[in-house]
Amino acid sequence: MKRKAKINIDLELDENNVPENINWHASDSDFKNKDAKAISLSIWDGVDKSTLKINLWTKEMMAEEMKFFTIQMLDSLGDNYLKSVGDKKISKLIKNFAKELGKKIDVVK
């Protein structure tokens, strides 16, 4: 039996369309609303063979947090690549790149 799930993202923007607040909720989650300081969303268009990317962060997102967020996304990309493609070698390469980059920007020891 098929079922539907929704992910809602609400933004509060200032007069220059800069996010002041990011709030999200998933219909399958056990929480009502969750605040976030940043969001990075990629959507694959199979027809155009291209990716729509939405990257937003609030004024409160500090540069140090953004560095760590970026490294975590890269590391997660390695996990996603392994899970979706099954290529352990490339997955490890992506994860090692994330780790080395994290060391260079001082967010990984």
Buried (B, 14 or more C-beta within 10 A) or exposed (E): EEEEEEEEBEBEEEEEEEBEBBBBBEEEEEEEEEEBBBBEEEEEEEEEEEEEEEEBBBEEBEEEBBBBBBBEBBBEBBEEBBEEEEEEEEBEEBBEBBBEBBEEEEBBE
